[in-house]
Amino acid sequence: MEKKKDRFNKTEKNRWAGLTLSLCLAILFYMAVSNLDAIKGTFTAALAIMASVIIGAVIAFIVNPLAVIFDRRLIKHFTKHKRWAWVISAVIALVLIYSLLAGLIIVITPILISNIKAFVTNIDVYIAQLKALVIRLEFASDIESKLLEFIDEQISVNGFVTKYITGPNAKGASGILSFTTVTLSVIMNFLIGAIFSFYFLIEKTRLRELLGEFFYLVIPTKHYPKFNDVWARFNAIFTRYIICELVDAFAVGLVNAIFMLIMGMPYIVLISLIAALTNLAPTFGPFAGGAVNAILLLLVAPEYVIPFLIFTLILQLIDGYLFKPKLFGEALSVPPFLILTFLVIGGNLWGVPGLLIAIPLAAIISYIYDEIFIPWLKSRKHRKNAEDKPAAKEEPSNKA
């Protein structure tokens, strides 16, 4: 009888603890939803303040696998000074990556400037051709007038100047100053982030030791090995995701450039670069890039718009359903509905950064659910079943 009473008290205690925890979580969720704008603003402000540090950490994270490869080769020659082997490997890896980026910029920038300069110089001719095309298509008079008005207001140089510089709703010099300030701020963040990346990568071992000691003291000893496994899996997910995204973007840009070269289309470098960069944003990015590139071609060479759009659609279908799944492999095997949910939520909350972290975040949630939460539920159920068996055996003996 006493055992039954103790078990009943324990069950009631656990039930009230669960209800209290559920109520607290519900209140926290309600407060978070009610103050979503404030949370978003705080998060955005924190990102802006720490932009250089975050950029440096991301660069160090991306370059780390290459530095590890160099370290494995050099450590044989630095048996007594292993730290020097890592420092030299990190510096070589970063210098190599920055040199490749600088070389790529030096090669592409003149061609890109030439494309943009030619486009701006001939934009009046392109707009005249576009107007002539609208007139030749013989739309209804009201639709035709609206299209021509839209071209004059939104696409022409005069319309751009009126809208953004001299018009009644334009910001004028303040708008130009704001744009210049933002551009310089982005450049400075990347330059400072590049400096931070050296410190992050060179001091990787020390940072890992500090964090490891902190988590070892905070996390219970019996859970620490599991925490290490989870951390290693998260690291693998993010590493593979970033590398695969860069490889995928490069492949899409290269295939796009080859197609345009074969077809004899103009502005190959500019349009292929836009296709590669927008491909970094999952799901919606490639289609946004395709729309921007189609508008550019519509102004310059309208006859190429339809073939380009068909090619872009086929390329994205092959990339999304064949190339990307093969490239990402099992490390990012996530249910499609979860990816779509995170893409929508991340895009609405944080825009492009939200889209970029949506897939790895979905992979992490999926891993936690499959590898941690489900096993915990199973072990919990086994424990309850084991506790119920002795109770079931005691009841017949009490009746007797």
NUBA-993192 format. One record per residue (C-alpha): residue number from 1; residue in three letters; y, x, z. Coordinates in steps of 0.25 Angstrom, whole numbers. Example, Ala and Ser with C-alpha at 12.3 -4.5 7.8 and 13.67 -1.06 7.14 Angstrom:
<atoms>
[1, 'Ala', [-18, 49, 31]];
[2, 'Ser', [-4, 55, 29]];
</atoms>
This chain:
<atoms>
[1, 'Met', [0, 0, 0]];
[2, 'Glu', [9, 11, 3]];
[3, 'Lys', [6, 18, -10]];
[4, 'Lys', [10, 5, -17]];
[5, 'Lys', [23, 4, -10]];
[6, 'Asp', [27, 18, -13]];
[7, 'Arg', [23, 17, -27]];
[8, 'Phe', [32, 4, -28]];
[9, 'Asn', [44, 11, -21]];
[10, 'Lys', [42, 22, -31]];
[11, 'Thr', [42, 13, -43]];
[12, 'Glu', [54, 5, -38]];
[13, 'Lys', [62, 18, -35]];
[14, 'Asn', [59, 23, -49]];
[15, 'Arg', [62, 10, -55]];
[16, 'Trp', [76, 10, -48]];
[17, 'Ala', [78, 24, -52]];
[18, 'Gly', [75, 21, -67]];
[19, 'Leu', [84, 9, -67]];
[20, 'Thr', [96, 17, -60]];
[21, 'Leu', [94, 28, -71]];
[22, 'Ser', [94, 18, -82]];
[23, 'Leu', [107, 11, -76]];
[24, 'Cys', [114, 24, -75]];
[25, 'Leu', [110, 28, -90]];
[26, 'Ala', [115, 14, -95]];
[27, 'Ile', [128, 16, -88]];
[28, 'Leu', [130, 30, -93]];
[29, 'Phe', [126, 25, -107]];
[30, 'Tyr', [136, 13, -106]];
[31, 'Met', [147, 23, -102]];
[32, 'Ala', [144, 32, -113]];
[33, 'Val', [145, 21, -123]];
[34, 'Ser', [157, 15, -117]];
[35, 'Asn', [164, 29, -118]];
[36, 'Leu', [158, 34, -131]];
[37, 'Asp', [172, 38, -137]];
[38, 'Ala', [176, 46, -125]];
[39, 'Ile', [162, 53, -125]];
[40, 'Lys', [164, 56, -139]];
[41, 'Gly', [178, 61, -138]];
[42, 'Thr', [174, 70, -126]];
[43, 'Phe', [162, 75, -134]];
[44, 'Thr', [171, 78, -146]];
[45, 'Ala', [181, 85, -138]];
[46, 'Ala', [171, 94, -131]];
[47, 'Leu', [165, 97, -145]];
[48, 'Ala', [179, 101, -150]];
[49, 'Ile', [182, 110, -138]];
[50, 'Met', [168, 117, -139]];
[51, 'Ala', [168, 117, -154]];
[52, 'Ser', [168, 132, -155]];
[53, 'Val', [157, 134, -144]];
[54, 'Ile', [148, 124, -151]];
[55, 'Ile', [150, 130, -165]];
[56, 'Gly', [147, 144, -159]];
[57, 'Ala', [134, 138, -152]];
[58, 'Val', [130, 131, -165]];
[59, 'Ile', [131, 143, -173]];
[60, 'Ala', [124, 152, -163]];
[61, 'Phe', [113, 142, -162]];
[62, 'Ile', [111, 142, -178]];
[63, 'Val', [112, 157, -179]];
[64, 'Asn', [102, 159, -167]];
[65, 'Pro', [89, 158, -175]];
[66, 'Leu', [94, 169, -185]];
[67, 'Ala', [98, 178, -173]];
[68, 'Val', [84, 176, -167]];
[69, 'Ile', [78, 181, -180]];
[70, 'Phe', [87, 194, -179]];
[71, 'Asp', [84, 196, -164]];
[72, 'Arg', [69, 196, -167]];
[73, 'Arg', [70, 207, -177]];
[74, 'Leu', [80, 215, -168]];
[75, 'Ile', [74, 214, -154]];
[76, 'Lys', [63, 224, -158]];
[77, 'His', [74, 234, -159]];
[78, 'Phe', [81, 230, -146]];
[79, 'Thr', [70, 230, -136]];
[80, 'Lys', [78, 235, -125]];
[81, 'His', [91, 227, -129]];
[82, 'Lys', [86, 213, -133]];
[83, 'Arg', [100, 207, -131]];
[84, 'Trp', [106, 217, -141]];
[85, 'Ala', [95, 212, -151]];
[86, 'Trp', [100, 198, -149]];
[87, 'Val', [115, 201, -150]];
[88, 'Ile', [113, 208, -163]];
[89, 'Ser', [104, 197, -169]];
[90, 'Ala', [114, 187, -165]];
[91, 'Val', [126, 194, -171]];
[92, 'Ile', [118, 197, -184]];
[93, 'Ala', [114, 183, -185]];
[94, 'Leu', [128, 177, -183]];
[95, 'Val', [135, 188, -192]];
[96, 'Leu', [125, 185, -203]];
[97, 'Ile', [127, 169, -202]];
[98, 'Tyr', [142, 171, -202]];
[99, 'Ser', [142, 181, -214]];
[100, 'Leu', [133, 171, -222]];
[101, 'Leu', [143, 160, -219]];
[102, 'Ala', [155, 169, -222]];
[103, 'Gly', [149, 173, -235]];
[104, 'Leu', [146, 158, -238]];
[105, 'Ile', [160, 154, -235]];
[106, 'Ile', [165, 166, -244]];
[107, 'Val', [157, 162, -256]];
[108, 'Ile', [159, 147, -255]];
[109, 'Thr', [173, 146, -250]];
[110, 'Pro', [180, 151, -264]];
[111, 'Ile', [171, 141, -272]];
[112, 'Leu', [174, 130, -262]];
[113, 'Ile', [189, 133, -262]];
[114, 'Ser', [188, 133, -278]];
[115, 'Asn', [181, 120, -278]];
[116, 'Ile', [191, 113, -268]];
[117, 'Lys', [203, 119, -276]];
[118, 'Ala', [198, 114, -289]];
[119, 'Phe', [195, 100, -283]];
[120, 'Val', [209, 99, -277]];
[121, 'Thr', [215, 104, -290]];
[122, 'Asn', [208, 94, -299]];
[123, 'Ile', [208, 83, -289]];
[124, 'Asp', [219, 75, -298]];
[125, 'Val', [210, 76, -310]];
[126, 'Tyr', [198, 72, -302]];
[127, 'Ile', [205, 60, -297]];
[128, 'Ala', [210, 56, -311]];
[129, 'Gln', [195, 57, -316]];
[130, 'Leu', [191, 48, -304]];
[131, 'Lys', [202, 38, -307]];
[132, 'Ala', [198, 38, -322]];
[133, 'Leu', [183, 36, -317]];
[134, 'Val', [187, 24, -309]];
[135, 'Ile', [195, 18, -321]];
[136, 'Arg', [183, 20, -330]];
[137, 'Leu', [174, 13, -321]];
[138, 'Glu', [182, 0, -323]];
[139, 'Phe', [182, -6, -309]];
[140, 'Ala', [189, -19, -306]];
[141, 'Ser', [204, -17, -306]];
[142, 'Asp', [205, -18, -290]];
[143, 'Ile', [194, -9, -288]];
[144, 'Glu', [199, 1, -298]];
[145, 'Ser', [213, 1, -292]];
[146, 'Lys', [207, 3, -278]];
[147, 'Leu', [199, 15, -282]];
[148, 'Leu', [211, 21, -289]];
[149, 'Glu', [219, 19, -277]];
[150, 'Phe', [208, 25, -268]];
[151, 'Ile', [208, 37, -277]];
[152, 'Asp', [223, 39, -276]];
[153, 'Glu', [224, 37, -261]];
[154, 'Gln', [211, 44, -256]];
[155, 'Ile', [207, 55, -266]];
[156, 'Ser', [219, 60, -273]];
[157, 'Val', [228, 71, -268]];
[158, 'Asn', [240, 62, -267]];
[159, 'Gly', [232, 52, -259]];
[160, 'Phe', [227, 63, -250]];
[161, 'Val', [241, 68, -247]];
[162, 'Thr', [246, 54, -245]];
[163, 'Lys', [235, 50, -236]];
[164, 'Tyr', [234, 63, -227]];
[165, 'Ile', [248, 70, -228]];
[166, 'Thr', [260, 61, -233]];
[167, 'Gly', [255, 47, -231]];
[168, 'Pro', [260, 38, -220]];
[169, 'Asn', [246, 39, -213]];
[170, 'Ala', [245, 54, -215]];
[171, 'Lys', [246, 64, -204]];
[172, 'Gly', [253, 74, -214]];
[173, 'Ala', [255, 88, -208]];
[174, 'Ser', [249, 84, -195]];
[175, 'Gly', [236, 80, -202]];
[176, 'Ile', [236, 93, -210]];
[177, 'Leu', [238, 101, -197]];
[178, 'Ser', [227, 93, -190]];
[179, 'Phe', [217, 96, -201]];
[180, 'Thr', [221, 111, -201]];
[181, 'Thr', [220, 112, -186]];
[182, 'Val', [206, 105, -186]];
[183, 'Thr', [202, 115, -197]];
[184, 'Leu', [207, 127, -190]];
[185, 'Ser', [200, 122, -177]];
[186, 'Val', [187, 121, -184]];
[187, 'Ile', [188, 135, -190]];
[188, 'Met', [191, 141, -177]];
[189, 'Asn', [180, 133, -170]];
[190, 'Phe', [170, 139, -180]];
[191, 'Leu', [176, 153, -178]];
[192, 'Ile', [176, 153, -163]];
[193, 'Gly', [162, 146, -164]];
[194, 'Ala', [157, 158, -172]];
[195, 'Ile', [162, 168, -161]];
[196, 'Phe', [155, 159, -151]];
[197, 'Ser', [142, 160, -159]];
[198, 'Phe', [141, 175, -157]];
[199, 'Tyr', [142, 173, -142]];
[200, 'Phe', [132, 161, -141]];
[201, 'Leu', [122, 169, -150]];
[202, 'Ile', [123, 182, -143]];
[203, 'Glu', [123, 176, -129]];
[204, 'Lys', [111, 166, -133]];
[205, 'Thr', [101, 173, -123]];
[206, 'Arg', [111, 173, -111]];
[207, 'Leu', [115, 159, -114]];
[208, 'Arg', [101, 154, -115]];
[209, 'Glu', [98, 161, -102]];
[210, 'Leu', [110, 155, -95]];
[211, 'Leu', [106, 141, -100]];
[212, 'Gly', [91, 143, -97]];
[213, 'Glu', [95, 147, -82]];
[214, 'Phe', [103, 135, -81]];
[215, 'Phe', [93, 125, -86]];
[216, 'Tyr', [82, 132, -78]];
[217, 'Leu', [90, 129, -65]];
[218, 'Val', [94, 115, -69]];
[219, 'Ile', [81, 110, -75]];
[220, 'Pro', [68, 108, -66]];
[221, 'Thr', [58, 120, -68]];
[222, 'Lys', [47, 111, -72]];
[223, 'His', [56, 105, -83]];
[224, 'Tyr', [62, 118, -88]];
[225, 'Pro', [51, 122, -98]];
[226, 'Lys', [52, 108, -105]];
[227, 'Phe', [67, 110, -105]];
[228, 'Asn', [65, 124, -112]];
[229, 'Asp', [56, 117, -123]];
[230, 'Val', [66, 106, -125]];
[231, 'Trp', [78, 116, -127]];
[232, 'Ala', [69, 124, -136]];
[233, 'Arg', [66, 111, -145]];
[234, 'Phe', [81, 108, -145]];
[235, 'Asn', [85, 121, -149]];
[236, 'Ala', [74, 121, -161]];
[237, 'Ile', [80, 107, -165]];
[238, 'Phe', [94, 111, -166]];
[239, 'Thr', [91, 125, -173]];
[240, 'Arg', [82, 118, -183]];
[241, 'Tyr', [92, 107, -185]];
[242, 'Ile', [104, 116, -188]];
[243, 'Ile', [96, 126, -197]];
[244, 'Cys', [90, 115, -205]];
[245, 'Glu', [104, 107, -206]];
[246, 'Leu', [110, 120, -212]];
[247, 'Val', [98, 123, -221]];
[248, 'Asp', [98, 108, -226]];
[249, 'Ala', [113, 108, -228]];
[250, 'Phe', [112, 121, -236]];
[251, 'Ala', [101, 116, -245]];
[252, 'Val', [108, 103, -248]];
[253, 'Gly', [121, 111, -252]];
[254, 'Leu', [113, 120, -260]];
[255, 'Val', [105, 109, -268]];
[256, 'Asn', [118, 102, -270]];
[257, 'Ala', [125, 114, -276]];
[258, 'Ile', [113, 116, -285]];
[259, 'Phe', [113, 102, -290]];
[260, 'Met', [128, 102, -293]];
[261, 'Leu', [127, 116, -300]];
[262, 'Ile', [116, 110, -309]];
[263, 'Met', [124, 98, -312]];
[264, 'Gly', [137, 106, -314]];
[265, 'Met', [145, 98, -304]];
[266, 'Pro', [158, 104, -298]];
[267, 'Tyr', [162, 109, -284]];
[268, 'Ile', [147, 113, -281]];
[269, 'Val', [151, 121, -269]];
[270, 'Leu', [160, 111, -263]];
[271, 'Ile', [151, 99, -264]];
[272, 'Ser', [138, 107, -260]];
[273, 'Leu', [145, 112, -248]];
[274, 'Ile', [149, 98, -244]];
[275, 'Ala', [135, 93, -246]];
[276, 'Ala', [129, 104, -238]];
[277, 'Leu', [139, 103, -226]];
[278, 'Thr', [138, 87, -226]];
[279, 'Asn', [123, 89, -226]];
[280, 'Leu', [124, 95, -212]];
[281, 'Ala', [128, 81, -207]];
[282, 'Pro', [115, 73, -207]];
[283, 'Thr', [113, 60, -214]];
[284, 'Phe', [127, 56, -217]];
[285, 'Gly', [133, 70, -220]];
[286, 'Pro', [126, 72, -234]];
[287, 'Phe', [130, 58, -239]];
[288, 'Ala', [145, 61, -234]];
[289, 'Gly', [144, 74, -242]];
[290, 'Gly', [138, 68, -254]];
[291, 'Ala', [150, 57, -254]];
[292, 'Val', [160, 68, -253]];
[293, 'Asn', [154, 76, -264]];
[294, 'Ala', [153, 64, -273]];
[295, 'Ile', [168, 61, -271]];
[296, 'Leu', [171, 75, -275]];
[297, 'Leu', [162, 74, -287]];
[298, 'Leu', [168, 61, -290]];
[299, 'Leu', [182, 67, -291]];
[300, 'Val', [178, 79, -299]];
[301, 'Ala', [166, 75, -308]];
[302, 'Pro', [162, 60, -306]];
[303, 'Glu', [150, 61, -316]];
[304, 'Tyr', [143, 70, -305]];
[305, 'Val', [145, 60, -293]];
[306, 'Ile', [132, 51, -296]];
[307, 'Pro', [123, 63, -299]];
[308, 'Phe', [128, 70, -286]];
[309, 'Leu', [126, 58, -277]];
[310, 'Ile', [112, 56, -283]];
[311, 'Phe', [109, 70, -280]];
[312, 'Thr', [115, 70, -266]];
[313, 'Leu', [107, 57, -262]];
[314, 'Ile', [94, 64, -267]];
[315, 'Leu', [97, 77, -260]];
[316, 'Gln', [100, 70, -247]];
[317, 'Leu', [87, 62, -248]];
[318, 'Ile', [79, 74, -251]];
[319, 'Asp', [86, 82, -240]];
[320, 'Gly', [85, 71, -230]];
[321, 'Tyr', [71, 66, -232]];
[322, 'Leu', [64, 79, -237]];
[323, 'Phe', [71, 92, -234]];
[324, 'Lys', [77, 89, -220]];
[325, 'Pro', [65, 84, -214]];
[326, 'Lys', [57, 96, -219]];
[327, 'Leu', [68, 106, -215]];
[328, 'Phe', [70, 100, -201]];
[329, 'Gly', [55, 99, -198]];
[330, 'Glu', [49, 94, -185]];
[331, 'Ala', [59, 99, -176]];
[332, 'Leu', [69, 88, -180]];
[333, 'Ser', [59, 77, -182]];
[334, 'Val', [67, 65, -177]];
[335, 'Pro', [65, 50, -180]];
[336, 'Pro', [74, 45, -191]];
[337, 'Phe', [80, 34, -183]];
[338, 'Leu', [84, 44, -172]];
[339, 'Ile', [91, 53, -182]];
[340, 'Leu', [99, 41, -188]];
[341, 'Thr', [103, 36, -174]];
[342, 'Phe', [108, 50, -169]];
[343, 'Leu', [115, 52, -183]];
[344, 'Val', [123, 39, -181]];
[345, 'Ile', [126, 41, -167]];
[346, 'Gly', [130, 56, -168]];
[347, 'Gly', [138, 53, -181]];
[348, 'Asn', [146, 41, -174]];
[349, 'Leu', [148, 49, -162]];
[350, 'Trp', [151, 63, -166]];
[351, 'Gly', [152, 63, -182]];
[352, 'Val', [147, 75, -189]];
[353, 'Pro', [143, 83, -176]];
[354, 'Gly', [135, 70, -172]];
[355, 'Leu', [127, 70, -185]];
[356, 'Leu', [124, 85, -184]];
[357, 'Ile', [118, 84, -170]];
[358, 'Ala', [111, 70, -173]];
[359, 'Ile', [98, 75, -178]];
[360, 'Pro', [95, 86, -168]];
[361, 'Leu', [99, 77, -157]];
[362, 'Ala', [90, 67, -162]];
[363, 'Ala', [79, 77, -163]];
[364, 'Ile', [82, 81, -148]];
[365, 'Ile', [81, 67, -144]];
[366, 'Ser', [68, 65, -151]];
[367, 'Tyr', [62, 77, -145]];
[368, 'Ile', [66, 73, -131]];
[369, 'Tyr', [60, 60, -133]];
[370, 'Asp', [47, 65, -139]];
[371, 'Glu', [45, 77, -131]];
[372, 'Ile', [51, 74, -118]];
[373, 'Phe', [53, 59, -115]];
[374, 'Ile', [40, 54, -121]];
[375, 'Pro', [31, 64, -114]];
[376, 'Trp', [39, 61, -101]];
[377, 'Leu', [37, 46, -102]];
[378, 'Lys', [22, 49, -105]];
[379, 'Ser', [20, 58, -93]];
[380, 'Arg', [28, 47, -84]];
[381, 'Lys', [18, 36, -89]];
[382, 'His', [6, 45, -86]];
[383, 'Arg', [12, 47, -72]];
[384, 'Lys', [14, 32, -70]];
[385, 'Asn', [0, 29, -75]];
[386, 'Ala', [-6, 40, -65]];
[387, 'Glu', [1, 34, -54]];
[388, 'Asp', [-3, 20, -57]];
[389, 'Lys', [-18, 23, -58]];
[390, 'Pro', [-20, 26, -43]];
[391, 'Ala', [-12, 14, -39]];
[392, 'Ala', [-22, 6, -48]];
[393, 'Lys', [-34, 12, -41]];
[394, 'Glu', [-28, 9, -27]];
[395, 'Glu', [-26, -6, -29]];
[396, 'Pro', [-41, -10, -30]];
[397, 'Ser', [-45, -2, -18]];
[398, 'Asn', [-34, -9, -10]];
[399, 'Lys', [-39, -23, -14]];
[400, 'Ala', [-53, -19, -10]];
</atoms>
